[in-house]
């Protein structure tokens, strides 16, 4: 049975190149010499390492914890020793380094103890299922790497009408989902039932593009086996980008996901087939996510799909597929590899980068396939409008291009730049070969940068204002303290005066009588010094017979000395004062 | 005739009262234009404009006592935004106020050399330096705006400038080079 399908506007038909990598069966890739596991293999905050260098870990053991809600844990893909935790090249368009855990496999491939829930997933409630999925480190394997458990938690008030299983895989060259559906259809359907239970979906639709007849057959056979009338396999027409989440939801249900919205807002949850198989392994076997199918294709001798442990280097996989093809003097030289497909993937010059949870395809470019070198010289835009015809999101790519070029970042947002899925359709059809998607990516990151700067300047303003407030406050507090101190001193003096006058009245003694014993002591000391000075008085001897000039000189020197003494005294006094303060 | 004067007079007094009431009731606190200008300034509080901070400069612009081209950290972008807001002509950045630095920078303290004199703490306009007298100081790098005001007061020259490092989160796609048939770099840029 097949429901009515809705065709989205736009999209393009492009050479598929899929059959090159589907001829041979999927084999497990060899365990490499070293596994490099980036801590950030998903959307959200990077995981936090749980292990130390030198520690032995077993296959499936958790080596890094999720850090926050939007994050995922990481597990050891095989048993071995932690060799290093440090910065290594990441599969990222920037080619930058990032924190990775490096495992040196011991080739024993020894599993840690697992807790499977085979066959009894129905006894677990959705929240328990979500917890298992979360702790198994499962993220969307379609490419975005969004933690799956969050997708399964639409909130209590939302009802999920349709669970869509995305087996469309519309990008050229990539066949890992196709092969997975051919070879592990039963696991996928099992996983689908588990997710259906987890999100309490009413019905499930398995959407497969009509260019994968074998996968359709095997999925249909598997569905028949489970005899669940709420699951149906729907064949959708092959058009790029039919496998993009929002486009697929429209194709199946005719509903559009709102701007900035998520699929559950229209009662839909969409899952990739690889993710679904991983959910099955996590629930029924207790196995965390440690490997995936990866397509190695393009300019390699034996293009095929491999079951790869995360952390395996792309270089290693290319070697296992016979290395790069080539003729002439550049035989086997890899110009670049593309992680992902030719439309949405990103190119990397470096080959020694690890496979992570979101890497679905390694497309090797060794200057052989003409399709990979399609970009020619850029010419001026001729305003033909082809880009607007093919845009699956109904944007105006040409307008976006102008605004991006002129960096009119406010205008470009009015034209809904952030709805762009960067599918590359406009790019492909552009007769002037303008790298449109690059312009959009640039504009997006420029807007993010501006936002960060605004945020930072807001914080700086706040801090500056607080500092001004603080300085003012400190000043006024100090002034207040000084005032209080002075007032207290005055009070004391007045008190003292009063007391002394009282004492005077009471005793009626003479004026020379000291007011207080301390004062008396001071007076006595001063008397003593005076007496001493008197005794020590020296009369200068050679003061007679001086000329006027000499007298003047002597006077000057005496004056200077007296001055100095005075200054010293006042300095000392000041010092004393400041000390007492 | 008399009635006309009377009617106009009454109307005038009624409207006068309404206006008078509105002036008191809907009085705007502060100058909203200053706030708007202040929002566009980069808030480094560096004083390169000749005013002791971004707010005073914003006030000066609002009073038309300062030009809009005196903010080197904001650069061309800020001049553009200010010109847009105030409907003034776009000017070149005034070279007397300094040059636009290509790179964002922050400062760091060479902690071995720091003697703990607190002079830099007093100089920092946003309290981004922590430390106490005779204790080592350090800069909160995430808050530092790169105004470099802490550098001159340091008696032992232990504060140094460094560029802000690009992280994965702040990494940016390049703007595609303007390619053309005569531009040989276009081949290198081909995807």
Interface residues (C-beta under 8 A of the other chain):
Chain A: X40 X90 X92 X93 X94 X96 X98 X347 X373 X375 X376 X377 X378 X379 X435 X438 X439 X441 X442 X444 X445 X446 X449 X452 X453 X456 X457 X458 X459 X460 X461 X463 X464 X466 X467 X470
Chain B: X38 X41 X42 X43 X44 X45 X53 X54 X124 X125 X126 X127 X128 X143 X145 X166 X168 X170 X171 X172 X173 X174 X175 X176 X178 X179 X180 X181 X183 X186 X189 X190 X191
